[in-house]
């Protein structure tokens, strides 16, 4: 991790997105990995009171990513 990289934080709202959250994350990560030499990035998923498994999927994604 380079100390001179700029920081980029993506904030994404999620409401009942349990079925699509992994695809969103995978696509976003693929794009952001192309700029990792310039940017240190992070993702914040803001979860409204979803009625599905959005929270569980978001937790699993967070645990699987060392960022």
JOFEN-V235548 format. One record per pair of residues at least 4 apart in sequence whose C-alpha atoms are under 7 Angstrom apart, sorted by the first residue. I is the first residue (numbers start at 1). J is the second residue. D is the distance in Angstrom with one decimal. If there is no record, write none. Layout:
BEGIN
I/J/D
I/J/D
END
This chain:
BEGIN
5/38/5.2
5/39/5.1
5/40/6.0
6/38/6.3
6/39/4.7
6/40/6.0
7/39/5.4
7/40/4.8
7/41/5.8
8/39/6.2
8/40/6.1
8/41/4.6
8/42/6.5
9/41/5.6
9/42/4.9
9/43/5.8
10/42/6.3
10/43/4.8
10/44/6.2
11/43/6.0
11/44/4.8
11/45/6.0
12/44/6.3
12/45/5.0
12/46/6.0
13/45/5.8
13/46/4.7
13/47/6.0
14/45/6.6
14/46/5.9
14/47/4.9
14/48/6.4
15/47/6.0
15/48/5.4
15/50/5.2
16/50/4.8
16/51/6.1
16/52/5.5
16/54/5.9
17/21/5.5
17/54/5.5
18/52/6.2
18/53/5.1
18/54/4.0
18/57/6.1
20/24/6.2
21/25/6.1
22/26/6.0
23/27/6.1
24/28/6.0
25/29/5.9
26/30/6.2
27/31/6.5
28/32/6.1
29/33/5.9
30/34/7.0
32/36/6.5
35/39/5.9
36/40/6.0
50/54/6.5
53/57/6.3
54/58/6.1
55/59/6.2
56/60/6.2
57/61/6.2
58/62/6.2
59/63/6.2
60/64/6.2
61/65/6.3
END
